[in-house]
């Protein structure tokens, strides 16, 4: 971004951190929630809007991520990452 533009933000929300485990898969239902559309039944993520509003909403107990040769399971207080390259 250049110096004259602000980073994108949801209307009515400023930049903040939420102390909850969320995943990229939660972005789509969050955007739908912000624009007032229902999330389709096949969508697996959960809207982060209740968390963004500061309400006590249940969050995930663990999240899962995969990037290149890493698989990670993350909990509130710890994480486990496995590295695997089969071509070596």
Jmol script that loads the backbone (N, CA, C; Angstrom):
load data "model"
ATOM      1  N   UNK A   1       0.838  -1.190   0.000  1.00  0.00           N
ATOM      2  CA  UNK A   1       0.000   0.000   0.000  1.00  0.00           C
ATOM      3  C   UNK A   1       0.879   1.248   0.000  1.00  0.00           C
ATOM      4  N   UNK A   2       0.399   2.271  -0.682  1.00  0.00           N
ATOM      5  CA  UNK A   2       1.169   3.503  -0.658  1.00  0.00           C
ATOM      6  C   UNK A   2       0.824   4.307   0.583  1.00  0.00           C
ATOM      7  N   UNK A   3       1.535   5.392   0.795  1.00  0.00           N
ATOM      8  CA  UNK A   3       1.380   6.167   2.033  1.00  0.00           C
ATOM      9  C   UNK A   3       0.052   6.891   2.137  1.00  0.00           C
ATOM     10  N   UNK A   4      -0.714   6.998   1.035  1.00  0.00           N
ATOM     11  CA  UNK A   4      -1.968   7.738   1.048  1.00  0.00           C
ATOM     12  C   UNK A   4      -3.192   6.850   1.227  1.00  0.00           C
ATOM     13  N   UNK A   5      -2.970   5.565   1.239  1.00  0.00           N
ATOM     14  CA  UNK A   5      -4.096   4.644   1.390  1.00  0.00           C
ATOM     15  C   UNK A   5      -4.009   3.912   2.713  1.00  0.00           C
ATOM     16  N   UNK A   6      -5.160   3.680   3.302  1.00  0.00           N
ATOM     17  CA  UNK A   6      -5.229   2.898   4.537  1.00  0.00           C
ATOM     18  C   UNK A   6      -5.366   1.434   4.181  1.00  0.00           C
ATOM     19  N   UNK A   7      -4.923   0.558   5.072  1.00  0.00           N
ATOM     20  CA  UNK A   7      -5.185  -0.869   4.818  1.00  0.00           C
ATOM     21  C   UNK A   7      -6.689  -1.118   4.858  1.00  0.00           C
ATOM     22  N   UNK A   8      -7.182  -2.105   4.114  1.00  0.00           N
ATOM     23  CA  UNK A   8      -8.625  -2.367   4.110  1.00  0.00           C
ATOM     24  C   UNK A   8      -9.105  -2.787   5.491  1.00  0.00           C
ATOM     25  N   UNK A   9     -10.279  -2.322   5.862  1.00  0.00           N
ATOM     26  CA  UNK A   9     -10.878  -2.724   7.135  1.00  0.00           C
ATOM     27  C   UNK A   9     -12.385  -2.865   6.974  1.00  0.00           C
ATOM     28  N   UNK A  10     -12.955  -3.643   7.854  1.00  0.00           N
ATOM     29  CA  UNK A  10     -14.401  -3.836   7.852  1.00  0.00           C
ATOM     30  C   UNK A  10     -15.059  -2.571   8.400  1.00  0.00           C
ATOM     31  N   UNK A  11     -16.167  -2.137   7.779  1.00  0.00           N
ATOM     32  CA  UNK A  11     -16.856  -0.942   8.281  1.00  0.00           C
ATOM     33  C   UNK A  11     -17.243  -1.093   9.746  1.00  0.00           C
ATOM     34  N   UNK A  12     -16.921  -0.099  10.534  1.00  0.00           N
ATOM     35  CA  UNK A  12     -17.265  -0.122  11.949  1.00  0.00           C
ATOM     36  C   UNK A  12     -16.248  -0.816  12.840  1.00  0.00           C
ATOM     37  N   UNK A  13     -15.177  -1.312  12.262  1.00  0.00           N
ATOM     38  CA  UNK A  13     -14.150  -2.011  13.020  1.00  0.00           C
ATOM     39  C   UNK A  13     -12.790  -1.399  12.705  1.00  0.00           C
ATOM     40  N   UNK A  14     -11.997  -1.188  13.737  1.00  0.00           N
ATOM     41  CA  UNK A  14     -10.628  -0.748  13.545  1.00  0.00           C
ATOM     42  C   UNK A  14      -9.698  -1.938  13.630  1.00  0.00           C
ATOM     43  N   UNK A  15      -8.438  -1.711  13.327  1.00  0.00           N
ATOM     44  CA  UNK A  15      -7.471  -2.805  13.466  1.00  0.00           C
ATOM     45  C   UNK A  15      -7.443  -3.315  14.903  1.00  0.00           C
ATOM     46  N   UNK A  16      -7.412  -4.603  15.074  1.00  0.00           N
ATOM     47  CA  UNK A  16      -7.370  -5.185  16.418  1.00  0.00           C
ATOM     48  C   UNK A  16      -6.913  -6.631  16.326  1.00  0.00           C
ATOM     49  N   UNK A  17      -6.638  -7.203  17.489  1.00  0.00           N
ATOM     50  CA  UNK A  17      -6.318  -8.627  17.599  1.00  0.00           C
ATOM     51  C   UNK A  17      -7.407  -9.274  18.432  1.00  0.00           C
ATOM     52  N   UNK A  18      -7.769 -10.474  18.038  1.00  0.00           N
ATOM     53  CA  UNK A  18      -8.742 -11.211  18.837  1.00  0.00           C
ATOM     54  C   UNK A  18      -8.037 -12.418  19.440  1.00  0.00           C
ATOM     55  N   UNK A  19      -8.214 -12.630  20.726  1.00  0.00           N
ATOM     56  CA  UNK A  19      -7.525 -13.746  21.396  1.00  0.00           C
ATOM     57  C   UNK A  19      -8.251 -15.066  21.179  1.00  0.00           C
ATOM     58  N   UNK A  20      -8.359 -15.453  19.924  1.00  0.00           N
ATOM     59  CA  UNK A  20      -9.052 -16.697  19.593  1.00  0.00           C
ATOM     60  C   UNK A  20      -8.319 -17.355  18.433  1.00  0.00           C
ATOM     61  N   UNK A  21      -8.486 -18.637  18.311  1.00  0.00           N
ATOM     62  CA  UNK A  21      -7.903 -19.373  17.197  1.00  0.00           C
ATOM     63  C   UNK A  21      -8.835 -19.261  15.997  1.00  0.00           C
ATOM     64  N   UNK A  22      -8.326 -18.683  14.910  1.00  0.00           N
ATOM     65  CA  UNK A  22      -9.095 -18.557  13.676  1.00  0.00           C
ATOM     66  C   UNK A  22      -8.216 -19.012  12.513  1.00  0.00           C
ATOM     67  N   UNK A  23      -8.847 -19.325  11.394  1.00  0.00           N
ATOM     68  CA  UNK A  23      -8.128 -19.833  10.231  1.00  0.00           C
ATOM     69  C   UNK A  23      -8.522 -19.044   8.983  1.00  0.00           C
ATOM     70  N   UNK A  24      -7.752 -19.196   7.921  1.00  0.00           N
ATOM     71  CA  UNK A  24      -8.099 -18.559   6.649  1.00  0.00           C
ATOM     72  C   UNK A  24      -9.490 -18.969   6.186  1.00  0.00           C
ATOM     73  N   UNK A  25      -9.888 -20.175   6.500  1.00  0.00           N
ATOM     74  CA  UNK A  25     -11.196 -20.681   6.081  1.00  0.00           C
ATOM     75  C   UNK A  25     -12.345 -19.870   6.709  1.00  0.00           C
ATOM     76  N   UNK A  26     -12.043 -19.095   7.745  1.00  0.00           N
ATOM     77  CA  UNK A  26     -13.044 -18.262   8.416  1.00  0.00           C
ATOM     78  C   UNK A  26     -13.249 -16.911   7.729  1.00  0.00           C
ATOM     79  N   UNK A  27     -12.393 -16.556   6.775  1.00  0.00           N
ATOM     80  CA  UNK A  27     -12.510 -15.251   6.112  1.00  0.00           C
ATOM     81  C   UNK A  27     -13.789 -15.130   5.282  1.00  0.00           C
ATOM     82  N   UNK A  28     -14.088 -16.130   4.483  1.00  0.00           N
ATOM     83  CA  UNK A  28     -15.272 -16.065   3.615  1.00  0.00           C
ATOM     84  C   UNK A  28     -16.567 -15.891   4.412  1.00  0.00           C
ATOM     85  N   UNK A  29     -16.844 -16.720   5.417  1.00  0.00           N
ATOM     86  CA  UNK A  29     -18.078 -16.499   6.172  1.00  0.00           C
ATOM     87  C   UNK A  29     -18.079 -15.161   6.925  1.00  0.00           C
ATOM     88  N   UNK A  30     -16.910 -14.669   7.286  1.00  0.00           N
ATOM     89  CA  UNK A  30     -16.830 -13.373   7.959  1.00  0.00           C
ATOM     90  C   UNK A  30     -17.231 -12.252   7.004  1.00  0.00           C
ATOM     91  N   UNK A  31     -16.702 -12.296   5.783  1.00  0.00           N
ATOM     92  CA  UNK A  31     -17.044 -11.275   4.792  1.00  0.00           C
ATOM     93  C   UNK A  31     -18.537 -11.320   4.475  1.00  0.00           C
ATOM     94  N   UNK A  32     -19.078 -12.527   4.301  1.00  0.00           N
ATOM     95  CA  UNK A  32     -20.521 -12.650   4.057  1.00  0.00           C
ATOM     96  C   UNK A  32     -21.321 -12.060   5.209  1.00  0.00           C
ATOM     97  N   UNK A  33     -20.923 -12.336   6.429  1.00  0.00           N
ATOM     98  CA  UNK A  33     -21.603 -11.808   7.614  1.00  0.00           C
ATOM     99  C   UNK A  33     -21.547 -10.279   7.635  1.00  0.00           C
ATOM    100  N   UNK A  34     -20.410  -9.709   7.301  1.00  0.00           N
ATOM    101  CA  UNK A  34     -20.248  -8.247   7.313  1.00  0.00           C
ATOM    102  C   UNK A  34     -21.144  -7.553   6.289  1.00  0.00           C
ATOM    103  N   UNK A  35     -21.394  -8.212   5.156  1.00  0.00           N
ATOM    104  CA  UNK A  35     -22.256  -7.597   4.143  1.00  0.00           C
ATOM    105  C   UNK A  35     -23.715  -8.050   4.270  1.00  0.00           C
ATOM    106  N   UNK A  36     -24.014  -8.825   5.306  1.00  0.00           N
ATOM    107  CA  UNK A  36     -25.390  -9.202   5.596  1.00  0.00           C
ATOM    108  C   UNK A  36     -25.938 -10.372   4.804  1.00  0.00           C
ATOM    109  N   UNK A  37     -25.050 -11.198   4.269  1.00  0.00           N
ATOM    110  CA  UNK A  37     -25.496 -12.370   3.517  1.00  0.00           C
ATOM    111  C   UNK A  37     -25.300 -13.638   4.341  1.00  0.00           C
ATOM    112  N   UNK A  38     -26.194 -14.607   4.189  1.00  0.00           N
ATOM    113  CA  UNK A  38     -26.023 -15.862   4.919  1.00  0.00           C
ATOM    114  C   UNK A  38     -24.886 -16.684   4.323  1.00  0.00           C
ATOM    115  N   UNK A  39     -24.283 -17.463   5.143  1.00  0.00           N
ATOM    116  CA  UNK A  39     -23.210 -18.353   4.701  1.00  0.00           C
ATOM    117  C   UNK A  39     -23.836 -19.623   4.125  1.00  0.00           C
ATOM    118  N   UNK A  40     -23.440 -20.049   2.916  1.00  0.00           N
ATOM    119  CA  UNK A  40     -23.998 -21.278   2.348  1.00  0.00           C
ATOM    120  C   UNK A  40     -23.714 -22.493   3.238  1.00  0.00           C
ATOM    121  N   UNK A  41     -24.550 -23.483   3.145  1.00  0.00           N
ATOM    122  CA  UNK A  41     -24.435 -24.674   3.999  1.00  0.00           C
ATOM    123  C   UNK A  41     -23.110 -25.408   3.809  1.00  0.00           C
ATOM    124  N   UNK A  42     -22.526 -25.347   2.615  1.00  0.00           N
ATOM    125  CA  UNK A  42     -21.290 -26.093   2.354  1.00  0.00           C
ATOM    126  C   UNK A  42     -20.031 -25.414   2.911  1.00  0.00           C
ATOM    127  N   UNK A  43     -20.150 -24.183   3.376  1.00  0.00           N
ATOM    128  CA  UNK A  43     -18.985 -23.451   3.885  1.00  0.00           C
ATOM    129  C   UNK A  43     -18.592 -24.010   5.247  1.00  0.00           C
ATOM    130  N   UNK A  44     -17.307 -24.305   5.413  1.00  0.00           N
ATOM    131  CA  UNK A  44     -16.838 -24.943   6.640  1.00  0.00           C
ATOM    132  C   UNK A  44     -16.366 -23.959   7.701  1.00  0.00           C
ATOM    133  N   UNK A  45     -15.975 -22.760   7.328  1.00  0.00           N
ATOM    134  CA  UNK A  45     -15.461 -21.794   8.301  1.00  0.00           C
ATOM    135  C   UNK A  45     -16.574 -21.170   9.121  1.00  0.00           C
ATOM    136  N   UNK A  46     -16.162 -20.370  10.114  1.00  0.00           N
ATOM    137  CA  UNK A  46     -17.112 -19.668  10.973  1.00  0.00           C
ATOM    138  C   UNK A  46     -16.828 -18.176  10.933  1.00  0.00           C
ATOM    139  N   UNK A  47     -17.883 -17.379  10.945  1.00  0.00           N
ATOM    140  CA  UNK A  47     -17.714 -15.929  10.944  1.00  0.00           C
ATOM    141  C   UNK A  47     -16.969 -15.475  12.195  1.00  0.00           C
ATOM    142  N   UNK A  48     -16.059 -14.534  12.002  1.00  0.00           N
ATOM    143  CA  UNK A  48     -15.319 -13.954  13.123  1.00  0.00           C
ATOM    144  C   UNK A  48     -15.993 -12.705  13.673  1.00  0.00           C
ATOM    145  N   UNK A  49     -17.135 -12.295  13.075  1.00  0.00           N
ATOM    146  CA  UNK A  49     -17.791 -11.062  13.502  1.00  0.00           C
ATOM    147  C   UNK A  49     -18.144 -11.073  14.989  1.00  0.00           C
ATOM    148  N   UNK A  50     -18.716 -12.145  15.564  1.00  0.00           N
ATOM    149  CA  UNK A  50     -18.974 -12.129  17.004  1.00  0.00           C
ATOM    150  C   UNK A  50     -17.697 -11.894  17.823  1.00  0.00           C
ATOM    151  N   UNK A  51     -16.588 -12.483  17.385  1.00  0.00           N
ATOM    152  CA  UNK A  51     -15.316 -12.263  18.082  1.00  0.00           C
ATOM    153  C   UNK A  51     -14.832 -10.827  17.893  1.00  0.00           C
ATOM    154  N   UNK A  52     -15.032 -10.275  16.700  1.00  0.00           N
ATOM    155  CA  UNK A  52     -14.620  -8.906  16.413  1.00  0.00           C
ATOM    156  C   UNK A  52     -15.427  -7.904  17.237  1.00  0.00           C
ATOM    157  N   UNK A  53     -16.674  -8.241  17.547  1.00  0.00           N
ATOM    158  CA  UNK A  53     -17.528  -7.365  18.344  1.00  0.00           C
ATOM    159  C   UNK A  53     -17.226  -7.491  19.829  1.00  0.00           C
ATOM    160  N   UNK A  54     -16.321  -8.406  20.180  1.00  0.00           N
ATOM    161  CA  UNK A  54     -15.951  -8.565  21.580  1.00  0.00           C
ATOM    162  C   UNK A  54     -16.898  -9.431  22.371  1.00  0.00           C
ATOM    163  N   UNK A  55     -17.826 -10.057  21.704  1.00  0.00           N
ATOM    164  CA  UNK A  55     -18.761 -10.933  22.409  1.00  0.00           C
ATOM    165  C   UNK A  55     -18.059 -12.221  22.790  1.00  0.00           C
ATOM    166  N   UNK A  56     -18.553 -12.840  23.823  1.00  0.00           N
ATOM    167  CA  UNK A  56     -17.996 -14.129  24.214  1.00  0.00           C
ATOM    168  C   UNK A  56     -18.594 -15.191  23.303  1.00  0.00           C
ATOM    169  N   UNK A  57     -17.875 -15.484  22.273  1.00  0.00           N
ATOM    170  CA  UNK A  57     -18.301 -16.507  21.314  1.00  0.00           C
ATOM    171  C   UNK A  57     -17.353 -17.680  21.452  1.00  0.00           C
ATOM    172  N   UNK A  58     -17.876 -18.850  21.234  1.00  0.00           N
ATOM    173  CA  UNK A  58     -16.996 -20.011  21.325  1.00  0.00           C
ATOM    174  C   UNK A  58     -16.025 -19.971  20.156  1.00  0.00           C
ATOM    175  N   UNK A  59     -14.784 -20.244  20.460  1.00  0.00           N
ATOM    176  CA  UNK A  59     -13.788 -20.305  19.395  1.00  0.00           C
ATOM    177  C   UNK A  59     -13.306 -21.742  19.276  1.00  0.00           C
ATOM    178  N   UNK A  60     -12.497 -21.978  18.317  1.00  0.00           N
ATOM    179  CA  UNK A  60     -12.003 -23.333  18.071  1.00  0.00           C
ATOM    180  C   UNK A  60     -10.990 -23.728  19.138  1.00  0.00           C
ATOM    181  N   UNK A  61     -10.959 -25.008  19.457  1.00  0.00           N
ATOM    182  CA  UNK A  61      -9.980 -25.487  20.437  1.00  0.00           C
ATOM    183  C   UNK A  61      -8.647 -25.797  19.772  1.00  0.00           C
ATOM    184  N   UNK A  62      -8.669 -25.989  18.447  1.00  0.00           N
ATOM    185  CA  UNK A  62      -7.438 -26.252  17.697  1.00  0.00           C
ATOM    186  C   UNK A  62      -7.639 -25.804  16.257  1.00  0.00           C
ATOM    187  N   UNK A  63      -6.537 -25.421  15.612  1.00  0.00           N
ATOM    188  CA  UNK A  63      -6.585 -25.101  14.191  1.00  0.00           C
ATOM    189  C   UNK A  63      -5.510 -25.907  13.472  1.00  0.00           C
ATOM    190  N   UNK A  64      -5.720 -26.124  12.202  1.00  0.00           N
ATOM    191  CA  UNK A  64      -4.827 -26.947  11.402  1.00  0.00           C
ATOM    192  C   UNK A  64      -4.342 -26.143  10.205  1.00  0.00           C
ATOM    193  N   UNK A  65      -3.087 -26.276   9.874  1.00  0.00           N
ATOM    194  CA  UNK A  65      -2.526 -25.550   8.735  1.00  0.00           C
ATOM    195  C   UNK A  65      -1.543 -26.437   7.994  1.00  0.00           C
ATOM    196  N   UNK A  66      -1.474 -26.222   6.688  1.00  0.00           N
ATOM    197  CA  UNK A  66      -0.498 -26.925   5.852  1.00  0.00           C
ATOM    198  C   UNK A  66       0.131 -25.891   4.938  1.00  0.00           C
ATOM    199  N   UNK A  67       1.457 -25.893   4.886  1.00  0.00           N
ATOM    200  CA  UNK A  67       2.191 -25.001   4.001  1.00  0.00           C
ATOM    201  C   UNK A  67       3.414 -25.737   3.493  1.00  0.00           C
ATOM    202  N   UNK A  68       3.498 -25.879   2.187  1.00  0.00           N
ATOM    203  CA  UNK A  68       4.586 -26.602   1.540  1.00  0.00           C
ATOM    204  C   UNK A  68       4.816 -27.950   2.203  1.00  0.00           C
ATOM    205  N   UNK A  69       5.872 -28.087   2.984  1.00  0.00           N
ATOM    206  CA  UNK A  69       6.216 -29.378   3.601  1.00  0.00           C
ATOM    207  C   UNK A  69       5.933 -29.409   5.099  1.00  0.00           C
ATOM    208  N   UNK A  70       5.055 -28.525   5.570  1.00  0.00           N
ATOM    209  CA  UNK A  70       4.772 -28.459   7.004  1.00  0.00           C
ATOM    210  C   UNK A  70       3.292 -28.684   7.268  1.00  0.00           C
ATOM    211  N   UNK A  71       3.010 -29.442   8.283  1.00  0.00           N
ATOM    212  CA  UNK A  71       1.665 -29.573   8.826  1.00  0.00           C
ATOM    213  C   UNK A  71       1.731 -29.100  10.268  1.00  0.00           C
ATOM    214  N   UNK A  72       0.782 -28.251  10.654  1.00  0.00           N
ATOM    215  CA  UNK A  72       0.789 -27.705  12.007  1.00  0.00           C
ATOM    216  C   UNK A  72      -0.574 -27.866  12.653  1.00  0.00           C
ATOM    217  N   UNK A  73      -0.578 -28.231  13.912  1.00  0.00           N
ATOM    218  CA  UNK A  73      -1.763 -28.211  14.753  1.00  0.00           C
ATOM    219  C   UNK A  73      -1.448 -27.204  15.856  1.00  0.00           C
ATOM    220  N   UNK A  74      -2.312 -26.230  16.012  1.00  0.00           N
ATOM    221  CA  UNK A  74      -2.063 -25.200  17.022  1.00  0.00           C
ATOM    222  C   UNK A  74      -3.213 -25.158  18.018  1.00  0.00           C
ATOM    223  N   UNK A  75      -2.836 -25.084  19.277  1.00  0.00           N
ATOM    224  CA  UNK A  75      -3.780 -24.936  20.380  1.00  0.00           C
ATOM    225  C   UNK A  75      -3.545 -23.568  21.001  1.00  0.00           C
ATOM    226  N   UNK A  76      -4.372 -23.148  21.925  1.00  0.00           N
ATOM    227  CA  UNK A  76      -4.219 -21.845  22.577  1.00  0.00           C
ATOM    228  C   UNK A  76      -2.828 -21.682  23.182  1.00  0.00           C
ATOM    229  N   UNK A  77      -2.293 -22.722  23.775  1.00  0.00           N
ATOM    230  CA  UNK A  77      -1.046 -22.588  24.531  1.00  0.00           C
ATOM    231  C   UNK A  77       0.143 -23.354  23.949  1.00  0.00           C
ATOM    232  N   UNK A  78      -0.040 -24.046  22.824  1.00  0.00           N
ATOM    233  CA  UNK A  78       1.080 -24.806  22.250  1.00  0.00           C
ATOM    234  C   UNK A  78       0.781 -25.124  20.794  1.00  0.00           C
ATOM    235  N   UNK A  79       1.814 -25.595  20.089  1.00  0.00           N
ATOM    236  CA  UNK A  79       1.617 -26.041  18.717  1.00  0.00           C
ATOM    237  C   UNK A  79       2.563 -27.183  18.397  1.00  0.00           C
ATOM    238  N   UNK A  80       2.180 -27.965  17.413  1.00  0.00           N
ATOM    239  CA  UNK A  80       3.009 -29.079  16.943  1.00  0.00           C
ATOM    240  C   UNK A  80       3.142 -28.926  15.432  1.00  0.00           C
ATOM    241  N   UNK A  81       4.365 -28.920  14.930  1.00  0.00           N
ATOM    242  CA  UNK A  81       4.616 -28.810  13.498  1.00  0.00           C
ATOM    243  C   UNK A  81       5.467 -29.984  13.048  1.00  0.00           C
ATOM    244  N   UNK A  82       5.060 -30.597  11.955  1.00  0.00           N
ATOM    245  CA  UNK A  82       5.794 -31.709  11.370  1.00  0.00           C
ATOM    246  C   UNK A  82       6.306 -31.275  10.004  1.00  0.00           C
ATOM    247  N   UNK A  83       7.601 -31.484   9.762  1.00  0.00           N
ATOM    248  CA  UNK A  83       8.222 -31.167   8.477  1.00  0.00           C
ATOM    249  C   UNK A  83       8.470 -32.474   7.745  1.00  0.00           C
ATOM    250  N   UNK A  84       8.090 -32.555   6.476  1.00  0.00           N
ATOM    251  CA  UNK A  84       8.268 -33.795   5.738  1.00  0.00           C
ATOM    252  C   UNK A  84       8.568 -33.484   4.279  1.00  0.00           C
ATOM    253  N   UNK A  85       9.744 -33.899   3.834  1.00  0.00           N
ATOM    254  CA  UNK A  85      10.089 -33.803   2.405  1.00  0.00           C
ATOM    255  C   UNK A  85      10.412 -35.202   1.941  1.00  0.00           C
ATOM    256  N   UNK A  86       9.572 -35.753   1.116  1.00  0.00           N
ATOM    257  CA  UNK A  86       9.749 -37.120   0.654  1.00  0.00           C
ATOM    258  C   UNK A  86      10.715 -37.222  -0.524  1.00  0.00           C
ATOM    259  N   UNK A  87      11.034 -36.102  -1.163  1.00  0.00           N
ATOM    260  CA  UNK A  87      11.897 -36.147  -2.350  1.00  0.00           C
ATOM    261  C   UNK A  87      13.385 -36.107  -1.999  1.00  0.00           C
ATOM    262  N   UNK A  88      13.750 -36.154  -0.747  1.00  0.00           N
ATOM    263  CA  UNK A  88      15.164 -36.105  -0.352  1.00  0.00           C
ATOM    264  C   UNK A  88      15.603 -37.405   0.247  1.00  0.00           C
TER     265      UNK A  88
END
end "model"
wireframe off; spacefill off
backbone 0.3
color backbone group
